Each structure stands twice: as C-alpha cells, then as structure tokens.
Amino acid sequence: MHSLEDLRAEAERAIKQAGSLKALRDAEVAYLGRSGKLTQILKTLKDLPEDKRRTMGAEANETRKLLELLAAERTASLKREEYEQKLKLERIDITRPGKRYHKGGLHPLTIIRRDIERIFGSMGFAVAEGPEVETEFYNFDALNIPADHPARDMWDTFWIKNPKRDPKAQRLLLRTHTSPVQVRYIQKHAPPFRIIAPGRVFRYEATDASHEIQFYQLEGLMVGRDISLANFKQVMQTFLGKLFGKEMKVRLRPSYFPFVEPGAEVDMSCVQCGGHGCSVCKHTGWVEIAGAGMVHPKVFQSAGLNPKDWQGFAFGFGIDRVAMMKYKIPDIRMFYQNDIRFLRQF
Ligand code: YSA
C-alpha cells in the first residue's frame, strides 16, 4: 500500500510537471505503459492473498484512472499552451508599416528623354516621330548623301534584305540617325515650325564604352523666315542649362555634314569640372555633344520646300551620351545590360 501511494504521488508530480507533450508522453509510458511502474504493481496482485488483492486491486485501478485523467487534463492544457504560443509567434501586427515592394521604374534613358522633351516643349518644340526601318531615300539621298557619296562611310549601316529581290523596290535599312525625320516632317508640314525627334538608331560598328550598335539620338529642327545659328546657340544653351541645372556654355566649331551648310560640331562646357579641365573633357574644358548646322538647300528641295523662302537650323545628339554625362555613367553598355542593380538607382 505504501509503495502504491508513493508511486501515485510520484506519477502525479511527473504528469503535472511535464513541460511538453513529449515529456508527458514519457511520463505516461513510465507509469501507465505496458512495462510501466503501475502496470508492474498490477501484475503482482495475483500473488497476494485474496482480501489484500481485492483492496489493493481496487486502489491500483483507482490510481490508474486518476493518473489517466490527470494525463488527459495535462495533455489538453499543454496543447492549449502550445497553440497559444504558436498564435503569439504568428501574430500579425497590423499597425506595423508594410513591406515595400519594388514596383519597377522607368529606364534612365526614358527618364532623360522625357526631361528633354519637357524642356524643349517649354521652348515651343513639338515632338515628331519616324520609322526605325527606313528607306535609303530618307536616311541618305534626301539628306544630300547619294549612293556614291563618300559621306555614307560616316554611317556604317545595317541593310535589310529585299526578300522579293524586286530591283525597283526601295532599299531598306535600320536608320543610322534621326535626321530622316527632318525630311518626313518638312514634307508634311508647312513652316514655320520647331520640332524634336527622339528615337532609336542603329550602327554597324564595334561597341566600346562610348559606342553601341543601337542607341538613341535626338534630332532638332527649327524652320522659319529668318532662323539663324545664333538662335540655335541660344536654344542649346537654354536646353543644357535646364537639363544640368546650372549655367552651361556652348561653342560651335566648323564641321561637315552633307545635310547642312554651314555645318558645326557643338561643344558644351564640361559638367564634371565646370570647364576647368579634367580627364572627362581631356583637359580642354569642353565636351562634344552634337552635330548641327543650317539646313542645306538640297534637303529643303528634296522635301518639297523652296529654300529661297525658308531657312532654319538642325541638330542631332546622342541621348545616351548626354545621359552618361548627367548621371556620370562610365560605360554606355550599362544602359542595355538590364542589370537590376544598375536600373534600380534611377
Ligand atoms: C548633324 C547635323 C544636323 O543638322 C542634324 C543632325 C546631325 C547629326 C547626324 N545625323 C549624326 O548622326 N551625327 S553623328 O554620327 O556624329 O552622331 C551624332 C551623335 O550620336 C554623336 O555626337 C554621338 O553623341 C552619338 N553617337 C554616334 N555614334 C554613336 C553614338 N552614341 C552611341 N553609340 C554610337 N555608336
């Protein structure tokens, strides 16, 4: 009897103190299992005299029932505790700020193109467009660059095969510059006008840090009765000042493009050093930014306009190159690699 009471007290303690379902299961096995301590006692009952066996048997069965009940209660409370713990861990604090998901953004070349369009827009320039697959006529001939003209070497061209081999069909190419948009626009609109034409162009040439085989240009054209290069210089200075957020100097150097006369190369003061001289501007204080000039009479003629009545300036620059200067990007190819670490910075 004494040992049964001791056992009951011991088992009760073990059950009540079990800190986990696993510990409780171990206690159940230790006392109530097939070779558990209480089961052992029950097995010895048969050796006892009749009267003792009866009282002891009753006691032992009661103890078993009691312990089973305690174990069931403890199981329920441990399960509840575990569940509450889980709830606590999984609790959602709806007052916390949400996680930021990156929704994607605009490509740096799109951002700068929009900036450029806005700035020229504020000076009254409309935006014009032309096809990327162009005819030889618009890309070259109409711009005073006939087939045998050596200036064609300035633009290494991707030609498009003529699948029908029709000898009369216009030869197609991927436009090498945005200048064909000038001709297309003049054909369809009566001056005076001022336009810009941003767009993708293609060149069959080796790539390096400042050259791509496809890149973006911005064409500009302003035609009126007395539009001059002085107007151009002022437009360019205003544009650059607004784009870079500080006063910019512009200078023109004589140059040659078949579709302008006179033609010029346009330099702007170096953004990096402010014109004092650094490695970016090769210590000259100037960075070349565009080609420009007064529209050649032959271009007006091929577009159906009388050059005696109208005159104007045209210019073209590389949007990628301007973006490189504005965002201080050392290699043009970064724009086209789609590296998310690069793109997310804009
Ligand atoms: C000149 C006079 C005008 O009245 C009108 C337009 C022009 C520009 C002319 N159509 C042209 O394409 N000139 S260009 O061959 O010197 O290119 C213009 C600009 O495009 C360059 O100054 C440079 O900024 C950019 N560019 C040229 N090749 C490039 C390039 N950018 C990236 N990769 C290349 N491979």
Residues whose N, C-alpha, C, O or C-beta is under 5 A from the ligand:
A	BS01	YSA	T176 H177 S179 R203 S210 H211 E212 F215 F257 V260 I289 A290 G291 A292 G293 A314 F315 G316 F317 G318 R321
